[in-house]
Amino acid sequence: MANSLKSAQYLIESRLLDAARGDANAYFDLGIAFSTGSGGVDVDLIQAHKWFNLAALGGSREGQQCRADVSSEMSRDEIAEAQRQARAWLDETARRPAARRFAA
């Protein structure tokens, strides 16, 4: 069981790294993880919506559909929070390359 949990955590961590590079497939995979509670994470519809929204912005039709499905189970306030978190993720990841240039 411990190995299974470690594998799941590694998968989430690696997908987060890929997401930080703008990988729409990673966004989608994270949305699946948070919408189903797989990969060692708890079900969190705000996080799921955030990742599906980012996947949809990256051109994923599956991301669009899953975002709509998850939205039907969320309140307006929860959707607004998910959208705020998606914008914050985009802002944060957009700044990272610039920060690295200045640190070098």
Backbone as a chain_set.jsonl record, in Angstrom:
{"seq": "MANSLKSAQYLIESRLLDAARGDANAYFDLGIAFSTGSGGVDVDLIQAHKWFNLAALGGSREGQQCRADVSSEMSRDEIAEAQRQARAWLDETARRPAARRFAA", "coords": {"N": [[0.824, -1.203, 0.0], [1.975, 1.244, 0.757], [3.861, 1.651, -1.281], [2.155, 1.994, -3.438], [0.884, 4.397, -2.752], [3.102, 6.105, -2.765], [3.776, 5.955, -5.473], [1.501, 7.124, -6.579], [1.684, 9.706, -5.506], [4.06, 10.529, -6.678], [3.249, 10.554, -9.347], [1.369, 12.677, -9.321], [3.063, 14.788, -8.54], [4.843, 14.827, -10.72], [3.102, 15.459, -12.793], [2.338, 17.996, -11.969], [4.723, 19.373, -12.348], [4.908, 19.153, -15.135], [2.62, 20.586, -15.768], [3.38, 23.105, -14.951], [4.956, 23.771, -17.032], [3.134, 24.304, -18.938], [1.707, 22.202, -20.085], [-1.066, 20.923, -21.541], [-2.17, 18.366, -21.394], [-1.258, 17.517, -18.923], [-2.625, 19.307, -17.285], [-5.214, 18.361, -17.726], [-5.0, 15.721, -16.713], [-4.533, 16.289, -14.014], [-6.948, 17.502, -13.392], [-8.644, 15.277, -13.632], [-7.603, 13.717, -11.548], [-8.226, 15.294, -9.252], [-10.986, 15.438, -9.482], [-11.838, 12.881, -9.125], [-10.532, 11.89, -6.942], [-8.248, 10.423, -7.215], [-4.804, 9.29, -7.46], [-3.77, 9.825, -4.984], [-4.814, 12.169, -3.96], [-7.373, 14.138, -2.367], [-10.852, 14.358, -3.271], [-11.607, 17.338, -4.818], [-13.451, 19.717, -5.961], [-13.099, 22.371, -6.697], [-10.354, 22.542, -7.271], [-10.339, 20.622, -9.305], [-11.981, 21.838, -11.269], [-10.411, 24.098, -11.78], [-8.096, 22.911, -12.991], [-9.263, 21.58, -15.187], [-10.288, 23.795, -16.5], [-7.911, 25.121, -17.226], [-6.896, 23.155, -18.923], [-8.852, 23.241, -20.917], [-8.437, 25.842, -21.858], [-6.03, 25.343, -23.009], [-6.754, 24.033, -25.25], [-8.016, 21.556, -25.015], [-10.665, 19.525, -25.728], [-11.846, 17.547, -24.188], [-11.23, 18.543, -21.69], [-12.868, 20.804, -21.691], [-15.404, 19.59, -21.645], [-15.331, 18.109, -19.26], [-14.952, 20.177, -17.436], [-17.421, 21.444, -17.643], [-19.064, 19.38, -16.7], [-18.165, 19.119, -14.025], [-18.749, 21.665, -13.119], [-21.499, 21.614, -12.892], [-21.93, 20.55, -10.445], [-21.174, 22.393, -8.64], [-21.227, 25.437, -6.659], [-21.911, 28.922, -7.498], [-20.041, 30.552, -6.208], [-17.977, 28.726, -5.709], [-17.186, 28.084, -8.327], [-16.315, 30.608, -9.154], [-14.124, 30.892, -7.432], [-12.5, 28.799, -8.348], [-11.938, 29.773, -10.897], [-10.517, 32.079, -10.219], [-8.278, 30.872, -9.074], [-7.236, 29.537, -11.307], [-6.512, 31.706, -12.941], [-4.58, 32.834, -11.269], [-2.694, 30.776, -11.29], [-1.875, 30.861, -13.976], [-0.792, 33.455, -14.041], [1.29, 33.167, -12.176], [2.905, 31.125, -13.313], [3.607, 32.34, -15.67], [5.349, 34.283, -14.84], [7.544, 32.892, -13.923], [9.666, 32.122, -15.842], [10.814, 34.656, -16.337], [11.724, 35.353, -13.821], [13.697, 33.445, -13.498], [15.501, 34.268, -15.462], [16.446, 36.68, -14.39], [17.641, 35.741, -12.097], [19.861, 34.415, -12.956]], "CA": [[0.0, 0.0, 0.0], [2.85, 2.412, 0.819], [4.42, 1.856, -2.615], [1.083, 2.512, -4.282], [0.706, 5.802, -2.396], [4.278, 6.821, -3.263], [3.638, 6.048, -6.93], [0.45, 8.098, -6.857], [2.22, 11.031, -5.192], [5.042, 10.839, -7.721], [2.499, 10.902, -10.55], [0.827, 14.028, -9.144], [4.182, 15.731, -8.564], [5.375, 14.94, -12.084], [2.111, 16.176, -13.605], [2.426, 19.407, -11.585], [5.893, 19.914, -13.056], [4.522, 19.292, -16.545], [1.635, 21.67, -15.831], [4.123, 24.363, -14.833], [5.507, 24.039, -18.372], [2.026, 24.599, -19.833], [1.245, 20.975, -20.738], [-2.523, 20.784, -21.415], [-2.468, 17.001, -20.96], [-1.024, 17.485, -17.477], [-3.771, 19.993, -16.689], [-6.36, 17.45, -17.772], [-4.754, 14.63, -15.773], [-4.738, 16.81, -12.664], [-8.398, 17.65, -13.228], [-9.185, 13.94, -13.376], [-7.192, 13.307, -10.203], [-8.979, 16.019, -8.23], [-12.429, 15.187, -9.597], [-12.126, 11.492, -8.733], [-9.803, 11.52, -5.734], [-7.205, 9.449, -7.544], [-3.452, 9.825, -7.376], [-3.419, 10.191, -3.614], [-5.4, 13.45, -3.559], [-8.794, 14.114, -2.033], [-11.743, 15.007, -4.23], [-11.667, 18.781, -4.611], [-14.045, 20.186, -7.21], [-12.504, 23.661, -7.069], [-9.105, 22.209, -7.947], [-10.677, 19.917, -10.545], [-12.447, 22.857, -12.222], [-9.237, 24.901, -12.154], [-7.248, 22.178, -13.935], [-10.021, 21.381, -16.424], [-10.345, 25.102, -17.155], [-6.612, 25.326, -17.856], [-6.822, 22.221, -20.055], [-9.718, 23.785, -21.961], [-7.723, 26.985, -22.433], [-4.957, 24.778, -23.814], [-7.318, 23.408, -26.441], [-8.561, 20.224, -24.75], [-12.128, 19.389, -25.756], [-12.207, 16.752, -23.003], [-11.168, 19.488, -20.578], [-14.091, 21.616, -21.748], [-16.55, 18.773, -21.223], [-15.194, 17.782, -17.835], [-15.193, 21.423, -16.697], [-18.88, 21.625, -17.615], [-19.62, 18.35, -15.808], [-17.827, 19.466, -12.641], [-19.462, 22.907, -12.803], [-22.894, 21.317, -12.534], [-21.957, 20.128, -9.038], [-20.545, 23.453, -7.855], [-21.937, 26.71, -6.499], [-21.307, 30.053, -8.215], [-18.853, 30.983, -5.466], [-16.919, 27.74, -5.939], [-16.708, 28.273, -9.705], [-15.545, 31.858, -9.16], [-12.845, 30.616, -6.768], [-11.712, 27.983, -9.274], [-11.475, 30.659, -11.96], [-9.461, 32.914, -9.633], [-7.087, 30.041, -8.924], [-6.685, 29.288, -12.646], [-5.825, 32.942, -13.348], [-3.378, 32.959, -10.438], [-1.717, 29.793, -11.804], [-1.332, 31.397, -15.222], [0.063, 34.594, -13.697], [2.484, 32.674, -11.498], [3.773, 30.386, -14.222], [4.107, 33.282, -16.677], [6.447, 35.037, -14.231], [8.683, 32.036, -13.579], [10.842, 32.253, -16.725], [11.429, 35.963, -16.139], [12.44, 35.292, -12.547], [14.905, 32.656, -13.722], [16.443, 35.09, -16.236], [17.056, 37.654, -13.504], [18.428, 35.041, -11.085], [21.092, 33.87, -13.579]], "C": [[0.864, 1.262, 0.0], [3.461, 2.701, -0.543], [3.398, 2.443, -3.558], [0.867, 4.001, -4.016], [1.882, 6.631, -2.901], [4.21, 6.991, -4.774], [2.613, 7.097, -7.305], [0.955, 9.515, -6.6], [3.234, 11.463, -6.24], [4.329, 11.271, -9.006], [1.952, 12.324, -10.453], [1.951, 15.056, -9.231], [4.729, 15.916, -9.983], [4.394, 15.679, -12.989], [2.094, 17.663, -13.242], [3.617, 20.077, -12.267], [5.591, 20.13, -14.528], [3.53, 20.438, -16.721], [2.332, 23.024, -15.758], [4.772, 24.745, -16.153], [4.402, 24.305, -19.394], [1.463, 23.405, -20.565], [-0.252, 20.759, -20.49], [-2.923, 19.376, -20.985], [-2.267, 16.851, -19.46], [-2.169, 18.178, -16.747], [-4.959, 19.041, -16.611], [-6.191, 16.318, -16.757], [-4.954, 15.079, -14.329], [-6.22, 17.045, -12.391], [-9.059, 16.321, -12.926], [-8.857, 13.509, -11.948], [-8.046, 13.984, -9.139], [-10.486, 15.784, -8.325], [-12.801, 13.787, -9.128], [-11.458, 11.081, -7.43], [-8.742, 10.472, -6.0], [-5.839, 10.1, -7.395], [-3.063, 10.291, -5.993], [-3.932, 11.55, -3.172], [-6.866, 13.252, -3.202], [-9.599, 14.739, -3.165], [-11.843, 16.482, -3.845], [-12.166, 19.383, -5.926], [-13.506, 21.548, -7.64], [-11.197, 23.419, -7.817], [-9.379, 21.522, -9.286], [-11.096, 20.92, -11.616], [-11.267, 23.694, -12.704], [-8.423, 24.183, -13.226], [-7.975, 21.903, -15.245], [-10.133, 22.69, -17.206], [-9.033, 25.389, -17.883], [-6.433, 24.402, -19.059], [-7.654, 22.741, -21.223], [-9.057, 24.98, -22.643], [-6.575, 26.533, -23.324], [-5.447, 24.022, -25.035], [-7.924, 22.031, -26.245], [-10.091, 20.236, -24.765], [-12.622, 18.565, -24.57], [-12.201, 17.637, -21.761], [-12.409, 20.362, -20.521], [-15.287, 20.836, -21.213], [-16.496, 18.476, -19.731], [-15.412, 19.019, -16.965], [-16.689, 21.669, -16.575], [-19.528, 20.62, -16.658], [-19.39, 18.701, -14.347], [-18.6, 20.706, -12.21], [-20.884, 22.645, -12.344], [-23.037, 20.885, -11.071], [-21.412, 21.204, -8.096], [-21.455, 24.667, -7.728], [-21.238, 27.786, -7.331], [-20.015, 30.505, -7.54], [-17.696, 30.018, -5.673], [-16.332, 27.878, -7.341], [-15.859, 29.534, -9.789], [-14.178, 31.647, -8.517], [-11.94, 29.786, -7.678], [-11.139, 28.844, -10.397], [-10.373, 31.592, -11.463], [-8.163, 32.12, -9.517], [-6.439, 29.74, -10.28], [-5.934, 30.525, -13.142], [-4.536, 33.123, -12.562], [-2.297, 31.998, -10.914], [-1.059, 30.334, -13.075], [-0.394, 32.567, -14.952], [1.378, 34.121, -13.093], [3.431, 31.974, -12.47], [4.32, 31.293, -15.322], [5.305, 34.063, -16.141], [7.687, 34.194, -14.004], [9.86, 32.168, -14.534], [11.563, 33.578, -16.542], [12.245, 35.965, -14.848], [13.732, 34.513, -12.713], [15.947, 33.466, -14.491], [17.167, 36.067, -15.317], [17.938, 36.996, -12.457], [19.763, 34.568, -11.653], [22.209, 34.877, -13.612]], "O": [[0.535, 2.239, -0.672], [3.575, 3.863, -0.933], [3.725, 3.293, -4.386], [0.686, 4.779, -4.953], [1.689, 7.736, -3.409], [4.549, 8.053, -5.297], [2.823, 7.873, -8.237], [0.686, 10.422, -7.386], [3.263, 12.625, -6.643], [4.743, 12.222, -9.668], [2.062, 13.094, -11.408], [1.816, 16.073, -9.911], [5.04, 17.035, -10.392], [4.811, 16.443, -13.859], [1.861, 18.505, -14.11], [3.52, 21.221, -12.709], [5.964, 21.151, -15.107], [3.592, 21.173, -17.707], [1.924, 23.976, -16.423], [5.101, 25.911, -16.372], [4.683, 24.507, -20.575], [0.793, 23.578, -21.584], [-0.661, 20.451, -19.371], [-3.918, 19.211, -20.28], [-3.021, 16.138, -18.798], [-2.632, 17.696, -15.713], [-5.62, 18.927, -15.578], [-7.127, 15.993, -16.026], [-5.487, 14.327, -13.513], [-6.691, 16.81, -11.278], [-9.934, 16.239, -12.064], [-9.717, 13.001, -11.228], [-8.537, 13.323, -8.224], [-11.188, 15.923, -7.324], [-13.953, 13.535, -8.772], [-11.782, 10.033, -6.871], [-8.378, 9.713, -5.102], [-5.734, 11.314, -7.225], [-2.125, 11.073, -5.843], [-3.532, 12.043, -2.118], [-7.514, 12.318, -3.675], [-9.08, 15.555, -3.927], [-12.127, 16.822, -2.697], [-11.403, 19.539, -6.88], [-13.465, 21.843, -8.834], [-10.957, 24.015, -8.867], [-8.718, 21.814, -10.283], [-10.616, 20.856, -12.748], [-11.139, 23.965, -13.898], [-8.094, 24.774, -14.255], [-7.365, 21.985, -16.311], [-10.077, 22.688, -18.436], [-9.042, 25.847, -19.025], [-5.89, 24.808, -20.087], [-7.222, 22.689, -22.375], [-9.114, 25.112, -23.866], [-6.189, 27.228, -24.264], [-4.652, 23.438, -25.771], [-8.312, 21.392, -27.223], [-10.728, 20.874, -23.926], [-13.682, 18.845, -24.011], [-13.058, 17.501, -20.888], [-12.94, 20.633, -19.444], [-16.08, 21.356, -20.429], [-17.503, 18.58, -19.03], [-15.99, 18.924, -15.882], [-17.169, 22.063, -15.512], [-20.431, 20.971, -15.898], [-20.301, 18.598, -13.526], [-19.055, 20.793, -11.07], [-21.415, 23.371, -11.503], [-24.143, 20.861, -10.531], [-21.213, 20.958, -6.906], [-22.33, 24.901, -8.562], [-20.12, 27.59, -7.806], [-19.024, 30.804, -8.207], [-16.549, 30.448, -5.8], [-15.116, 27.797, -7.519], [-14.803, 29.533, -10.422], [-13.178, 32.17, -9.008], [-10.74, 30.048, -7.764], [-9.989, 28.664, -10.799], [-9.414, 31.869, -12.183], [-7.085, 32.629, -9.822], [-5.213, 29.696, -10.379], [-4.844, 30.407, -13.7], [-3.514, 33.521, -13.122], [-1.118, 32.352, -10.941], [0.16, 30.271, -13.229], [0.673, 32.665, -15.558], [2.448, 34.613, -13.451], [4.637, 32.216, -12.441], [5.4, 31.03, -15.851], [6.18, 34.46, -16.91], [8.786, 34.74, -13.901], [10.987, 32.318, -14.063], [12.792, 33.625, -16.587], [13.34, 36.525, -14.804], [14.755, 34.878, -12.134], [17.141, 33.366, -14.21], [18.375, 36.263, -15.451], [18.885, 37.615, -11.973], [20.705, 34.343, -10.894], [23.298, 34.576, -14.1]]}, "num_chains": 1, "name": "protein.A"}
